[in-house]
């Protein structure tokens, strides 16, 4: 087993640090996939664990968040095992199957229950064209050192008061940011113009942050019907404010 490398090679345009259970990282990644289809740039899919990132904040989140964060770590263990043997190229397809099977599924309030199970991960591996025996790695905590090192690498580039995703532009020496956090996947026509706007900001050395805590409800099938005019929710520290223990 290897430790987390600082970069696999220099032939990537961005490094995208993801946790498979983060809905906002998933939405952003689907936008990035659309941009990839219309351009020639390459993405290095890398790891950041919300379980590790929030290990000292367990009491600040609703109970279901801790379960989800742990499930994300279990899935990242499998991704780490795949990368260790096969390199980074299969990770885009694996991420698509791990998160897509969750967030693109039929509406289901109990969707978290299957997250990170051997059965769920095995099915994702099969759809990604990978050996399903990797699924047993969900319980192999020896990969946690690799995932934590990768999480720390991402945080070393942005500072610690962030969430997922984290993107490094022109790695390894380009600027890194938390986000962009978007609540819906842009259309094919909007994907590249929005990307160009973001990269223009990211290229400016003095740019640091653009943020608001009010967000649209994530437009994902698993959360219900998609809407042209979704409700807005207030978010605090990576969770819906209405779901935080102190507000219940």
C-alpha positions as CSV (number, residue, x, y, z in Angstrom):
1,X,0.0,0.0,0.0
2,X,1.3,3.4,-0.9
3,X,1.0,6.8,0.8
4,X,-0.8,9.6,-0.8
5,X,1.3,11.1,-3.6
6,X,1.4,14.9,-4.0
7,X,0.5,14.4,-7.7
8,X,0.4,11.5,-10.0
9,X,1.8,13.4,-13.0
10,X,1.7,16.9,-14.5
11,X,-0.7,16.1,-17.3
12,X,-3.8,17.1,-15.5
13,X,-5.7,20.4,-15.7
14,X,-7.4,20.1,-12.4
15,X,-7.4,17.9,-9.3
16,X,-10.9,17.3,-7.9
17,X,-11.0,16.2,-4.3
18,X,-14.3,14.4,-3.6
19,X,-16.2,12.5,-1.0
20,X,-18.7,10.1,-2.6
21,X,-21.5,11.1,-0.1
22,X,-21.4,14.8,-0.6
23,X,-24.3,15.9,-2.8
24,X,-22.7,19.2,-3.7
25,X,-19.4,17.6,-4.8
26,X,-21.5,15.2,-6.9
27,X,-23.4,18.1,-8.6
28,X,-20.1,20.0,-9.3
29,X,-18.5,16.8,-10.6
30,X,-21.3,16.3,-13.2
31,X,-20.7,19.9,-14.4
32,X,-17.0,19.1,-14.7
33,X,-17.9,16.0,-16.7
34,X,-19.9,18.1,-19.1
35,X,-16.9,20.5,-19.5
36,X,-14.6,17.5,-20.1
37,X,-16.8,16.3,-22.9
38,X,-16.6,19.7,-24.7
39,X,-12.9,20.4,-24.1
40,X,-9.6,18.5,-23.9
41,X,-8.7,19.1,-20.3
42,X,-8.1,16.2,-17.9
43,X,-9.2,15.6,-14.3
44,X,-7.3,13.8,-11.5
45,X,-10.0,12.5,-9.1
46,X,-8.6,12.6,-5.6
47,X,-9.8,11.9,-2.1
48,X,-11.1,14.1,0.8
49,X,-13.0,12.5,3.6
50,X,-15.8,14.4,5.4
51,X,-15.5,11.8,8.2
52,X,-11.8,12.8,8.7
53,X,-12.4,16.5,8.1
54,X,-15.1,16.6,10.8
55,X,-13.7,14.0,13.2
56,X,-13.7,16.6,16.0
57,X,-17.2,17.9,15.3
58,X,-19.4,14.8,15.7
59,X,-21.8,16.5,18.1
60,X,-22.3,19.4,15.8
61,X,-24.1,17.3,13.1
62,X,-27.4,15.4,13.0
63,X,-26.9,11.7,13.7
64,X,-27.6,10.7,10.1
65,X,-24.7,12.9,8.9
66,X,-22.2,10.9,10.9
67,X,-23.5,7.7,9.4
68,X,-23.2,9.2,5.9
69,X,-19.7,10.6,6.6
70,X,-18.5,7.1,7.8
71,X,-20.1,5.5,4.7
72,X,-18.1,8.0,2.5
73,X,-14.9,6.9,4.2
74,X,-15.7,3.3,3.6
75,X,-16.2,4.0,-0.1
76,X,-13.0,6.0,-0.3
77,X,-11.1,2.9,1.1
78,X,-12.3,1.0,-2.0
79,X,-11.3,3.8,-4.3
80,X,-7.8,3.9,-2.6
81,X,-7.4,0.2,-3.2
82,X,-8.3,0.5,-6.8
83,X,-6.0,3.4,-7.3
84,X,-3.1,1.6,-5.6
85,X,-3.3,-1.3,-8.0
86,X,-4.6,0.3,-11.2
87,X,-3.6,4.0,-11.0
88,X,-5.9,7.0,-11.1
89,X,-7.6,6.5,-14.5
90,X,-10.5,4.2,-13.2
91,X,-11.5,6.6,-10.5
92,X,-13.7,8.8,-12.6
93,X,-15.9,5.9,-13.6
94,X,-15.9,4.5,-10.1
95,X,-16.9,7.8,-8.6
96,X,-19.7,8.1,-11.1
97,X,-21.1,4.7,-10.2
98,X,-20.7,5.1,-6.4
99,X,-22.4,8.5,-6.2
100,X,-24.6,8.2,-9.2
101,X,-26.3,5.1,-7.8
102,X,-27.2,7.2,-4.7
103,X,-28.0,10.6,-6.0
104,X,-29.6,9.7,-9.3
105,X,-31.8,7.1,-7.8
106,X,-35.6,7.3,-7.3
107,X,-36.7,9.5,-4.4
108,X,-35.9,7.7,-1.1
109,X,-35.8,9.2,2.4
110,X,-33.8,6.2,3.6
111,X,-31.1,6.3,1.0
112,X,-28.3,6.6,3.5
113,X,-29.0,3.1,4.9
114,X,-27.3,1.3,1.9
115,X,-24.3,3.7,1.6
116,X,-20.9,2.1,2.0
117,X,-22.2,-1.5,2.3
118,X,-20.3,-4.3,0.5
119,X,-23.4,-5.0,-1.6
120,X,-23.8,-1.4,-2.8
121,X,-20.1,-0.9,-3.5
122,X,-19.8,-4.3,-5.3
123,X,-22.6,-3.3,-7.7
124,X,-20.9,0.0,-8.4
125,X,-17.6,-1.7,-9.1
126,X,-19.3,-4.1,-11.5
127,X,-21.0,-1.2,-13.4
128,X,-17.6,0.6,-13.6
129,X,-16.0,-2.5,-15.1
130,X,-13.8,-3.2,-12.1
131,X,-13.2,-6.4,-10.0
132,X,-16.0,-6.7,-7.4
133,X,-13.6,-8.2,-4.9
134,X,-12.4,-4.7,-4.1
135,X,-15.7,-4.2,-2.2
136,X,-14.3,-5.9,0.9
137,X,-11.9,-3.0,1.3
138,X,-14.8,-1.0,2.8
139,X,-13.7,-2.6,6.2
140,X,-10.0,-2.2,5.6
141,X,-9.1,0.8,7.8
142,X,-5.4,0.5,6.8
143,X,-6.3,2.7,3.9
144,X,-7.3,5.5,6.2
145,X,-3.8,6.8,6.5
146,X,-3.7,7.3,2.7
147,X,-7.1,9.0,2.7
148,X,-6.2,11.2,5.7
149,X,-2.9,12.2,4.0
150,X,-4.8,13.2,0.8
151,X,-7.4,15.1,2.9
152,X,-4.5,17.0,4.6
153,X,-3.0,17.7,1.2
154,X,-6.2,19.4,0.0
155,X,-6.5,21.4,3.3
156,X,-2.9,22.5,3.1
157,X,-3.9,24.2,-0.2
158,X,-7.1,25.9,1.0
159,X,-7.0,26.2,4.8
160,X,-9.1,24.2,7.1
161,X,-12.4,26.0,7.2
162,X,-13.8,24.4,4.0
163,X,-15.8,21.4,2.8
164,X,-16.1,19.4,-0.4
165,X,-15.3,19.5,-3.2
166,X,-11.9,21.1,-3.3
167,X,-10.4,21.8,-6.7
168,X,-6.8,22.6,-7.6
169,X,-6.4,24.5,-10.9
170,X,-3.3,23.7,-12.9
171,X,-1.9,21.3,-10.2
172,X,0.2,21.0,-8.3
173,X,1.2,24.6,-8.0
174,X,-2.0,26.4,-9.1
175,X,-4.6,27.9,-6.8
176,X,-7.0,25.7,-4.9
177,X,-10.6,26.5,-3.7
178,X,-13.5,24.9,-1.9
179,X,-16.3,24.6,-4.4
180,X,-17.7,25.9,-6.6
181,X,-20.8,24.8,-4.7
182,X,-23.8,24.7,-7.0
183,X,-27.2,23.2,-6.4
184,X,-28.1,22.1,-10.0
185,X,-26.1,20.7,-12.9
186,X,-25.7,23.4,-15.6
187,X,-27.0,22.7,-19.1
188,X,-24.6,21.6,-21.8
189,X,-24.8,25.1,-23.2
190,X,-24.0,26.8,-19.9
191,X,-21.3,24.3,-18.7
192,X,-18.2,25.8,-20.5
193,X,-19.1,29.5,-20.1
194,X,-19.6,28.9,-16.3
195,X,-16.3,27.0,-16.2
196,X,-14.5,29.9,-18.0
197,X,-15.9,32.4,-15.5
198,X,-14.7,30.2,-12.5
199,X,-11.3,29.7,-14.0
200,X,-10.9,33.4,-14.6
201,X,-11.6,34.1,-10.9
202,X,-9.3,31.2,-9.9
203,X,-6.4,32.6,-12.0
204,X,-6.5,35.9,-10.1
205,X,-4.0,35.6,-7.2
206,X,-5.9,37.9,-4.9
207,X,-9.2,36.1,-5.2
208,X,-10.2,34.3,-2.0
209,X,-13.9,33.7,-1.5
210,X,-17.4,34.3,-2.8
211,X,-20.1,32.7,-0.6
212,X,-23.6,32.8,0.7
213,X,-25.2,30.4,3.2
214,X,-28.7,30.4,1.5
215,X,-28.7,27.6,-1.1
216,X,-31.2,26.0,-3.4
217,X,-32.3,22.6,-2.3
218,X,-29.9,20.2,-4.2
219,X,-31.6,19.3,-7.4
220,X,-31.1,15.5,-7.2
221,X,-33.6,12.8,-7.9
222,X,-33.0,11.0,-4.6
223,X,-34.2,14.1,-2.7
224,X,-37.5,14.3,-4.7
225,X,-38.9,15.8,-7.9
226,X,-36.6,18.3,-9.6
227,X,-37.9,21.9,-9.8
228,X,-37.3,25.0,-11.8
229,X,-37.9,27.1,-8.7
230,X,-36.6,25.1,-5.7
231,X,-36.8,26.3,-2.2
232,X,-33.8,27.9,-0.5
233,X,-32.3,26.5,2.7
234,X,-29.8,28.1,5.1
235,X,-26.6,26.1,5.6
236,X,-24.2,26.4,8.5
237,X,-20.8,24.7,8.7
238,X,-21.6,22.0,6.1
239,X,-25.2,21.1,7.2
240,X,-28.7,22.4,6.8
241,X,-29.3,24.9,9.7
242,X,-32.7,23.4,10.4
243,X,-31.2,19.9,10.9
244,X,-28.5,20.9,13.4
245,X,-29.0,19.6,17.0
246,X,-29.2,23.0,18.6
247,X,-32.1,24.0,16.3
248,X,-34.2,21.0,17.2
